[in-house]
Amino acid sequence: MKGLALCWLSSIIMAYAMLFLIGDLIFMNWEKAFIELAIALLSMWFLTIQMKKSQIFDI
């Protein structure tokens, strides 16, 4: 259950980072966009690791 909570948390962080990334790209805030891209990629990497550990999609 702990792994699924971490998956949920990292997916929320990734979604918000992507939303703010798109907004910063539209308004040409390149420095903030780079930071948000790094946060989104890091949370996506963490999400994939936690999903593999929890074996949620294994049948």
N, C-alpha and C positions, 0 to 999 in steps of 0.2 A: 504494500500500500504506500510505503514511503517513496518508492520509485515512481509510482504514478503521480504522486503529488509533485515531485520534482519535474516530471514531464509536463504537467499542467502549468507550473510556474515558469519553466523555460519557454513554453510555447506562448504564454502571455507576454513575456519580455520580448520575444522575437517579433510578435505581431506589432507591439507598440514601437519597437525600434524600426520596423519596416515602414510604419505609418509616418513617423517623424522623419525618416530618411527620404521618403518621397516628397514630403513638404519642404525639406531643406534643399533638395535638388531643384524643386520648382523655383524657390526663392534664391537659388545660387549661394547658399551658405555651405561652401565646400568643406570647411574644416569640421563643422558639426556633422555633415553628411558622412564624412569618413569615419568619425567616431561611432556614429549610429550603425554604419555598415559593419564595423568591427564587432559591435555588440550583437547585432543580428546574426552574424556568422558564428560567433562564439556560442550563442544560445542555441542555434540550430545544431551545431556540433554536439553540444551537451545533450540536447534532446534526442539525437540519434543514438548516442551512447546509452542513455537511460532507457530508451525504448528497447534496445537490444538486451539490456540486462533484465528488464521486466518481462520479456518474452510475451508481450501483449498480442502480437500478431502471429505467434506460432500456433499451429493447429495440432 
